[in-house]
Every structure is written in C-alpha cells, then in structure tokens.
Amino acid sequence: MGADAPQSSSVGSTSRPGNLRQSVITDVLRHIVAHGRFDDKLPLAWAERAHQWLDKLQVSHRVEIYAMGHELCEQEVVDFRGWLGPVLGL
C-alpha cells in the first residue's frame, strides 16, 4: 500500500443493488478509526483521509482522536469495547 492509502479492514467500490460485498460493508459492518493526536509513527492526516475515504464509500464509521501517541490509552479501549459489542451483537 502506498503512503496515501488509508488503513481499513475492508473496501467497497460500488453501491449497485445486489452487490453482496457492498451490502455487507455498508449495511452490516461498522468501522471505527482510532488515532493518537501525537502519533509519531503514523500521521494524523491518515485518520483524516480514512474518514474522507469511508464517507465517499458511504461506509458507516466513526473517528476517534485521542490525546496519545502511537499507543493504546484506557479511553480508546473503553470506546473500542463499546463499538465492538453491537458489531458482534452482544
């Protein structure tokens, strides 16, 4: 992947009715983009690009920016658990 490519767990490129892959991506899966405001490994701009890209693809998602570097923080874990429960139907 090139430096301009946002990271994502799945990609959809069409919204034609009957396209199972697109339906699963846009109707079933929900995505979260979590990024550290002070990340010195991956630019914050990548999270912003991912948000724009997912919007363009009409993929349901949310973006969370945390006051951290390239790491995990407690609030991110709490938010991820809150996001994952409904995704798994828990």
N, CA, C and O atoms as a GROMACS GRO file, in nm:
protein
  360
    1MET      N    1   0.082  -0.117   0.000
    1MET     CA    2   0.000   0.000   0.000
    1MET      C    3   0.087   0.124   0.000
    1MET      O    4   0.190   0.127   0.067
    2GLY      N    5   0.048   0.224  -0.072
    2GLY     CA    6   0.124   0.348  -0.077
    2GLY      C    7   0.101   0.433   0.047
    2GLY      O    8   0.012   0.406   0.127
    3ALA      N    9   0.181   0.535   0.061
    3ALA     CA   10   0.174   0.622   0.178
    3ALA      C   11   0.041   0.696   0.187
    3ALA      O   12   0.001   0.737   0.296
    4ASP      N   13  -0.029   0.713   0.075
    4ASP     CA   14  -0.155   0.787   0.077
    4ASP      C   15  -0.276   0.698   0.103
    4ASP      O   16  -0.388   0.748   0.115
    5ALA      N   17  -0.255   0.567   0.112
    5ALA     CA   18  -0.368   0.476   0.128
    5ALA      C   19  -0.408   0.465   0.274
    5ALA      O   20  -0.326   0.429   0.358
    6PRO      N   21  -0.535   0.496   0.306
    6PRO     CA   22  -0.580   0.481   0.444
    6PRO      C   23  -0.590   0.333   0.479
    6PRO      O   24  -0.611   0.249   0.392
    7GLN      N   25  -0.577   0.302   0.605
    7GLN     CA   26  -0.588   0.166   0.652
    7GLN      C   27  -0.734   0.136   0.682
    7GLN      O   28  -0.803   0.219   0.741
    8SER      N   29  -0.781   0.020   0.643
    8SER     CA   30  -0.918  -0.020   0.668
    8SER      C   31  -0.927  -0.171   0.666
    8SER      O   32  -0.844  -0.238   0.604
    9SER      N   33  -1.028  -0.225   0.735
    9SER     CA   34  -1.044  -0.370   0.738
    9SER      C   35  -1.114  -0.422   0.614
    9SER      O   36  -1.108  -0.542   0.587
   10SER      N   37  -1.181  -0.337   0.539
   10SER     CA   38  -1.249  -0.381   0.419
   10SER      C   39  -1.265  -0.263   0.323
   10SER      O   40  -1.256  -0.147   0.362
   11VAL      N   41  -1.288  -0.298   0.196
   11VAL     CA   42  -1.301  -0.194   0.094
   11VAL      C   43  -1.419  -0.228   0.005
   11VAL      O   44  -1.436  -0.343  -0.036
   12GLY      N   45  -1.501  -0.129  -0.024
   12GLY     CA   46  -1.610  -0.146  -0.119
   12GLY      C   47  -1.599  -0.036  -0.223
   12GLY      O   48  -1.562   0.077  -0.191
   13SER      N   49  -1.631  -0.068  -0.347
   13SER     CA   50  -1.612   0.032  -0.450
   13SER      C   51  -1.737   0.059  -0.533
   13SER      O   52  -1.733   0.139  -0.626
   14THR      N   53  -1.847  -0.004  -0.501
   14THR     CA   54  -1.968   0.017  -0.579
   14THR      C   55  -2.089   0.009  -0.488
   14THR      O   56  -2.084  -0.058  -0.385
   15SER      N   57  -2.195   0.076  -0.525
   15SER     CA   58  -2.316   0.071  -0.444
   15SER      C   59  -2.433   0.012  -0.523
   15SER      O   60  -2.549   0.039  -0.493
   16ARG      N   61  -2.402  -0.067  -0.625
   16ARG     CA   62  -2.507  -0.127  -0.706
   16ARG      C   63  -2.590  -0.224  -0.623
   16ARG      O   64  -2.534  -0.303  -0.547
   17PRO      N   65  -2.724  -0.221  -0.635
   17PRO     CA   66  -2.809  -0.317  -0.564
   17PRO      C   67  -2.770  -0.459  -0.604
   17PRO      O   68  -2.734  -0.484  -0.720
   18GLY      N   69  -2.776  -0.549  -0.510
   18GLY     CA   70  -2.744  -0.688  -0.539
   18GLY      C   71  -2.597  -0.720  -0.521
   18GLY      O   72  -2.559  -0.837  -0.530
   19ASN      N   73  -2.516  -0.622  -0.498
   19ASN     CA   74  -2.373  -0.648  -0.476
   19ASN      C   75  -2.356  -0.686  -0.329
   19ASN      O   76  -2.357  -0.599  -0.242
   20LEU      N   77  -2.342  -0.817  -0.302
   20LEU     CA   78  -2.336  -0.866  -0.164
   20LEU      C   79  -2.222  -0.805  -0.087
   20LEU      O   80  -2.240  -0.768   0.029
   21ARG      N   81  -2.106  -0.794  -0.148
   21ARG     CA   82  -1.991  -0.740  -0.077
   21ARG      C   83  -2.018  -0.597  -0.030
   21ARG      O   84  -1.990  -0.564   0.085
   22GLN      N   85  -2.071  -0.512  -0.117
   22GLN     CA   86  -2.102  -0.375  -0.079
   22GLN      C   87  -2.208  -0.372   0.028
   22GLN      O   88  -2.199  -0.293   0.122
   23SER      N   89  -2.310  -0.456   0.017
   23SER     CA   90  -2.416  -0.459   0.116
   23SER      C   91  -2.361  -0.495   0.254
   23SER      O   92  -2.398  -0.432   0.353
   24VAL      N   93  -2.274  -0.593   0.260
   24VAL     CA   94  -2.215  -0.632   0.388
   24VAL      C   95  -2.131  -0.519   0.443
   24VAL      O   96  -2.137  -0.491   0.563
   25ILE      N   97  -2.055  -0.455   0.360
   25ILE     CA   98  -1.966  -0.349   0.406
   25ILE      C   99  -2.045  -0.229   0.455
   25ILE      O  100  -2.011  -0.172   0.559
   26THR      N  101  -2.149  -0.188   0.384
   26THR     CA  102  -2.220  -0.066   0.421
   26THR      C  103  -2.335  -0.089   0.517
   26THR      O  104  -2.367   0.000   0.595
   27ASP      N  105  -2.399  -0.205   0.514
   27ASP     CA  106  -2.518  -0.228   0.595
   27ASP      C  107  -2.492  -0.308   0.722
   27ASP      O  108  -2.565  -0.291   0.820
   28VAL      N  109  -2.391  -0.391   0.724
   28VAL     CA  110  -2.367  -0.479   0.838
   28VAL      C  111  -2.249  -0.433   0.921
   28VAL      O  112  -2.260  -0.420   1.042
   29LEU      N  113  -2.137  -0.409   0.856
   29LEU     CA  114  -2.017  -0.372   0.929
   29LEU      C  115  -2.019  -0.225   0.967
   29LEU      O  116  -2.066  -0.140   0.891
   30ARG      N  117  -1.969  -0.196   1.082
   30ARG     CA  118  -1.950  -0.059   1.127
   30ARG      C  119  -1.801  -0.045   1.155
   30ARG      O  120  -1.740  -0.136   1.211
   31HIS      N  121  -1.744   0.064   1.118
   31HIS     CA  122  -1.600   0.082   1.129
   31HIS      C  123  -1.567   0.191   1.230
   31HIS      O  124  -1.645   0.284   1.252
   32ILE      N  125  -1.452   0.177   1.290
   32ILE     CA  126  -1.402   0.280   1.380
   32ILE      C  127  -1.259   0.312   1.339
   32ILE      O  128  -1.179   0.223   1.312
   33VAL      N  129  -1.229   0.439   1.335
   33VAL     CA  130  -1.092   0.485   1.310
   33VAL      C  131  -1.047   0.549   1.440
   33VAL      O  132  -1.102   0.651   1.483
   34ALA      N  133  -0.947   0.490   1.503
   34ALA     CA  134  -0.893   0.543   1.629
   34ALA      C  135  -0.748   0.582   1.606
   34ALA      O  136  -0.670   0.505   1.549
   35HIS      N  137  -0.713   0.703   1.650
   35HIS     CA  138  -0.578   0.752   1.620
   35HIS      C  139  -0.531   0.845   1.731
   35HIS      O  140  -0.610   0.916   1.791
   36GLY      N  141  -0.401   0.843   1.756
   36GLY     CA  142  -0.342   0.932   1.855
   36GLY      C  143  -0.307   1.066   1.794
   36GLY      O  144  -0.243   1.073   1.689
   37ARG      N  145  -0.349   1.172   1.859
   37ARG     CA  146  -0.321   1.308   1.811
   37ARG      C  147  -0.170   1.333   1.803
   37ARG      O  148  -0.125   1.410   1.718
   38PHE      N  149  -0.092   1.269   1.890
   38PHE     CA  150   0.052   1.292   1.895
   38PHE      C  151   0.131   1.173   1.842
   38PHE      O  152   0.247   1.154   1.879
   39ASP      N  153   0.069   1.093   1.754
   39ASP     CA  154   0.135   0.975   1.698
   39ASP      C  155   0.257   1.017   1.616
   39ASP      O  156   0.245   1.097   1.523
   40ASP      N  157   0.372   0.962   1.650
   40ASP     CA  158   0.494   0.995   1.575
   40ASP      C  159   0.532   0.887   1.475
   40ASP      O  160   0.637   0.895   1.411
   41LYS      N  161   0.447   0.784   1.460
   41LYS     CA  162   0.471   0.675   1.364
   41LYS      C  163   0.380   0.686   1.241
   41LYS      O  164   0.425   0.668   1.128
   42LEU      N  165   0.253   0.716   1.264
   42LEU     CA  166   0.155   0.729   1.156
   42LEU      C  167   0.094   0.869   1.164
   42LEU      O  168   0.043   0.907   1.269
   43PRO      N  169   0.097   0.945   1.057
   43PRO     CA  170   0.046   1.082   1.060
   43PRO      C  171  -0.103   1.088   1.090
   43PRO      O  172  -0.180   1.004   1.044
   44LEU      N  173  -0.143   1.188   1.166
   44LEU     CA  174  -0.285   1.212   1.194
   44LEU      C  175  -0.363   1.230   1.064
   44LEU      O  176  -0.481   1.197   1.057
   45ALA      N  177  -0.298   1.283   0.963
   45ALA     CA  178  -0.364   1.303   0.834
   45ALA      C  179  -0.417   1.172   0.776
   45ALA      O  180  -0.513   1.173   0.699
   46TRP      N  181  -0.356   1.058   0.811
   46TRP     CA  182  -0.405   0.930   0.762
   46TRP      C  183  -0.543   0.899   0.818
   46TRP      O  184  -0.628   0.844   0.747
   47ALA      N  185  -0.568   0.934   0.943
   47ALA     CA  186  -0.701   0.914   1.002
   47ALA      C  187  -0.802   1.006   0.932
   47ALA      O  188  -0.915   0.965   0.905
   48GLU      N  189  -0.760   1.127   0.903
   48GLU     CA  190  -0.848   1.221   0.832
   48GLU      C  191  -0.879   1.171   0.692
   48GLU      O  192  -0.992   1.181   0.645
   49ARG      N  193  -0.779   1.117   0.624
   49ARG     CA  194  -0.801   1.060   0.489
   49ARG      C  195  -0.893   0.939   0.495
   49ARG      O  196  -0.979   0.922   0.409
   50ALA      N  197  -0.873   0.854   0.596
   50ALA     CA  198  -0.959   0.736   0.611
   50ALA      C  199  -1.104   0.779   0.629
   50ALA      O  200  -1.194   0.720   0.570
   51HIS      N  201  -1.126   0.882   0.710
   51HIS     CA  202  -1.262   0.934   0.731
   51HIS      C  203  -1.322   0.982   0.598
   51HIS      O  204  -1.436   0.947   0.566
   52GLN      N  205  -1.248   1.060   0.522
   52GLN     CA  206  -1.297   1.110   0.394
   52GLN      C  207  -1.325   0.995   0.297
   52GLN      O  208  -1.426   0.996   0.226
   53TRP      N  209  -1.237   0.897   0.295
   53TRP     CA  210  -1.250   0.782   0.206
   53TRP      C  211  -1.374   0.701   0.242
   53TRP      O  212  -1.451   0.664   0.153
   54LEU      N  213  -1.393   0.672   0.370
   54LEU     CA  214  -1.510   0.595   0.413
   54LEU      C  215  -1.639   0.672   0.388
   54LEU      O  216  -1.740   0.613   0.352
   55ASP      N  217  -1.637   0.804   0.408
   55ASP     CA  218  -1.753   0.888   0.373
   55ASP      C  219  -1.786   0.874   0.225
   55ASP      O  220  -1.902   0.855   0.188
   56LYS      N  221  -1.685   0.883   0.142
   56LYS     CA  222  -1.706   0.873  -0.003
   56LYS      C  223  -1.766   0.738  -0.041
   56LYS      O  224  -1.850   0.730  -0.131
   57LEU      N  225  -1.723   0.633   0.028
   57LEU     CA  226  -1.775   0.498   0.002
   57LEU      C  227  -1.908   0.473   0.072
   57LEU      O  228  -1.968   0.366   0.056
   58GLN      N  229  -1.955   0.570   0.149
   58GLN     CA  230  -2.079   0.560   0.226
   58GLN      C  231  -2.075   0.443   0.323
   58GLN      O  232  -2.174   0.373   0.341
   59VAL      N  233  -1.959   0.424   0.386
   59VAL     CA  234  -1.941   0.320   0.486
   59VAL      C  235  -1.962   0.383   0.623
   59VAL      O  236  -1.900   0.483   0.658
   60SER      N  237  -2.052   0.323   0.701
   60SER     CA  238  -2.079   0.373   0.835
   60SER      C  239  -1.953   0.361   0.920
   60SER      O  240  -1.892   0.254   0.929
   61HIS      N  241  -1.916   0.471   0.984
   61HIS     CA  242  -1.794   0.470   1.065
   61HIS      C  243  -1.795   0.587   1.162
   61HIS      O  244  -1.876   0.679   1.153
   62ARG      N  245  -1.704   0.578   1.255
   62ARG     CA  246  -1.681   0.692   1.343
   62ARG      C  247  -1.531   0.710   1.358
   62ARG      O  248  -1.454   0.615   1.342
   63VAL      N  249  -1.492   0.831   1.390
   63VAL     CA  250  -1.350   0.864   1.406
   63VAL      C  251  -1.330   0.913   1.548
   63VAL      O  252  -1.403   1.001   1.596
   64GLU      N  253  -1.231   0.856   1.615
   64GLU     CA  254  -1.196   0.898   1.750
   64GLU      C  255  -1.048   0.935   1.751
   64GLU      O  256  -0.962   0.856   1.712
   65ILE      N  257  -1.019   1.056   1.795
   65ILE     CA  258  -0.882   1.104   1.808
   65ILE      C  259  -0.852   1.119   1.957
   65ILE      O  260  -0.926   1.186   2.029
   66TYR      N  261  -0.745   1.056   2.001
   66TYR     CA  262  -0.711   1.054   2.144
   66TYR      C  263  -0.584   1.134   2.171
   66TYR      O  264  -0.496   1.146   2.085
   67ALA      N  265  -0.574   1.188   2.293
   67ALA     CA  266  -0.456   1.262   2.335
   67ALA      C  267  -0.348   1.161   2.375
   67ALA      O  268  -0.319   1.141   2.493
   68MET      N  269  -0.288   1.099   2.273
   68MET     CA  270  -0.185   0.997   2.294
   68MET      C  271  -0.096   0.993   2.170
   68MET      O  272  -0.124   1.058   2.070
   69GLY      N  273   0.009   0.916   2.178
   69GLY     CA  274   0.097   0.892   2.064
   69GLY      C  275   0.056   0.765   1.993
   69GLY      O  276  -0.063   0.740   1.975
   70HIS      N  277   0.154   0.684   1.951
   70HIS     CA  278   0.132   0.557   1.882
   70HIS      C  279   0.125   0.449   1.990
   70HIS      O  280   0.220   0.375   2.013
   71GLU      N  281   0.009   0.441   2.053
   71GLU     CA  282  -0.010   0.353   2.169
   71GLU      C  283  -0.158   0.332   2.191
   71GLU      O  284  -0.240   0.377   2.112
   72LEU      N  285  -0.192   0.264   2.298
   72LEU     CA  286  -0.331   0.249   2.342
   72LEU      C  287  -0.349   0.329   2.470
   72LEU      O  288  -0.259   0.338   2.552
   73CYS      N  289  -0.467   0.387   2.485
   73CYS     CA  290  -0.500   0.453   2.610
   73CYS      C  291  -0.628   0.389   2.664
   73CYS      O  292  -0.701   0.323   2.590
   74GLU      N  293  -0.654   0.410   2.791
   74GLU     CA  294  -0.770   0.348   2.854
   74GLU      C  295  -0.900   0.388   2.785
   74GLU      O  296  -0.987   0.303   2.764
   75GLN      N  297  -0.916   0.516   2.750
   75GLN     CA  298  -1.040   0.560   2.686
   75GLN      C  299  -1.060   0.493   2.550
   75GLN      O  300  -1.173   0.462   2.512
   76GLU      N  301  -0.952   0.472   2.478
   76GLU     CA  302  -0.963   0.404   2.348
   76GLU      C  303  -1.014   0.261   2.366
   76GLU      O  304  -1.098   0.215   2.289
   77VAL      N  305  -0.964   0.192   2.467
   77VAL     CA  306  -1.008   0.055   2.494
   77VAL      C  307  -1.156   0.054   2.532
   77VAL      O  308  -1.232  -0.031   2.485
   78VAL      N  309  -1.198   0.149   2.616
   78VAL     CA  310  -1.340   0.160   2.655
   78VAL      C  311  -1.425   0.186   2.531
   78VAL      O  312  -1.528   0.122   2.512
   79ASP      N  313  -1.384   0.280   2.447
   79ASP     CA  314  -1.459   0.311   2.325
   79ASP      C  315  -1.464   0.192   2.231
   79ASP      O  316  -1.568   0.165   2.170
   80PHE      N  317  -1.352   0.121   2.217
   80PHE     CA  318  -1.347   0.005   2.128
   80PHE      C  319  -1.442  -0.105   2.177
   80PHE      O  320  -1.512  -0.166   2.096
   81ARG      N  321  -1.444  -0.128   2.306
   81ARG     CA  322  -1.538  -0.228   2.362
   81ARG      C  323  -1.682  -0.187   2.335
   81ARG      O  324  -1.764  -0.270   2.298
   82GLY      N  325  -1.711  -0.058   2.353
   82GLY     CA  326  -1.846  -0.009   2.326
   82GLY      C  327  -1.885  -0.021   2.180
   82GLY      O  328  -2.002  -0.043   2.148
   83TRP      N  329  -1.788  -0.008   2.092
   83TRP     CA  330  -1.813  -0.023   1.948
   83TRP      C  331  -1.827  -0.170   1.910
   83TRP      O  332  -1.912  -0.205   1.830
   84LEU      N  333  -1.743  -0.255   1.968
   84LEU     CA  334  -1.738  -0.396   1.929
   84LEU      C  335  -1.860  -0.475   1.974
   84LEU      O  336  -1.905  -0.565   1.904
   85GLY      N  337  -1.917  -0.441   2.091
   85GLY     CA  338  -2.035  -0.514   2.140
   85GLY      C  339  -2.148  -0.519   2.039
   85GLY      O  340  -2.193  -0.628   2.004
   86PRO      N  341  -2.195  -0.405   1.990
   86PRO     CA  342  -2.303  -0.408   1.890
   86PRO      C  343  -2.262  -0.474   1.758
   86PRO      O  344  -2.344  -0.536   1.691
   87VAL      N  345  -2.136  -0.460   1.720
   87VAL     CA  346  -2.089  -0.523   1.596
   87VAL      C  347  -2.105  -0.674   1.607
   87VAL      O  348  -2.144  -0.740   1.510
   88LEU      N  349  -2.074  -0.730   1.725
   88LEU     CA  350  -2.084  -0.874   1.747
   88LEU      C  351  -2.223  -0.916   1.793
   88LEU      O  352  -2.250  -1.035   1.811
   89GLY      N  353  -2.312  -0.818   1.813
   89GLY     CA  354  -2.447  -0.849   1.858
   89GLY      C  355  -2.452  -0.886   2.006
   89GLY      O  356  -2.539  -0.963   2.048
   90LEU      N  357  -2.359  -0.831   2.084
   90LEU     CA  358  -2.357  -0.862   2.228
   90LEU      C  359  -2.436  -0.761   2.308
   90LEU      O  360  -2.444  -0.772   2.430
   0.00000   0.00000   0.00000
